Amino acid sequence: MKKTMKLLVLAALLPLAAGATYAKGQRDSGSRGQQTLLRISKQYGVNYLPLIVLEGRKLIEKNAAEAGLGDVTVEWVTFGGGATANDALLSGTVDLISGGIAPFVRLWDKTGGNVKSLGTLDQSPLIFNSSNPDVRVLADFTERDRIAVPSVKVSIQALVLQAQAAKEFGRENYDKIDHLTVALSHPDALVALTSGKSEITAHFTNEPFASVEQQNPGIHQVFTSYDVFGARHSTNLVSTTADFYNKNPALAAVILKSLKEADEWISANRAEAAQLYLDVTKSNEPVELLLSIISREEITYATAPLNVTFFSDFLYETGAIERKPSQDELFFPIVLEGN
């Protein structure tokens, strides 16, 4: 009996010991004490093209070696929505996450500002498509309709939908159609909307999913996030914890430098960037469609924030967050230097 008990205790301790060894192996005294295993999440769509360039061209690994940080290994994971990404960061499953500004601001508020952004990814409109021919405004939806968003209430699409509802129905009714929303990843929502066999009659999405959907003659665009707020805005960003940032300042600088390098490369090599997107994501859109999308004037890749408070102000005004941040409070200092 005693021998059996000892074996059970040993079995319980083995995973903990393995985890401790794994965590210890993430740091290397020969790399200024910086972390050497980096886990980053991305999501679906060309909004995340800078991260896809980082992955495909191994820019972080290259710049880390040039900075004297040794061999840095980057592991990539793809999530379907911001809520999942937030949970992964808080649990320590990943070191950096990417996603829409709305779930990021919620996380900033939840952690008392201990999660901040290491740079924006893009300025691009979110696009609201519908297969219901009667829908021209939100008031046209019925109880038979369902609207696909990456995360109900939490995603950036869900927030913009609420902002549009506030415009149409009054601020006090900002959540009037929340009950019609359904959580689906963009690829799954595209299939549901275009199949004609699903309860999904609308999809609040990004590119290339919006353009693929609009190739179907039964699907039309209702509005974009630029329409809702009346101006361009940053849409997605990369964020991490203050603990990671403070323990890995040189690596954080390398990540930001790599993002800027990716943005410059995309601007100078759009055709190659479109092909790289397909190669890395294993997506099957025509490369010509991808190229036309990332060449549009309304889509820009940049690390400097633009009109981020469109989202944080709305979250504060509707009581979704307790503290109203300035744009600068949401970013680590190196992001704002020179901007």
Summary of the structure (lengths in Angstrom):
residues: 339
radius of gyration: 21.3
end to end distance: 67.4
largest distance: 72.7
contacts: 1150
relative contact order: 0.17
helix: 51%
strand: 18%
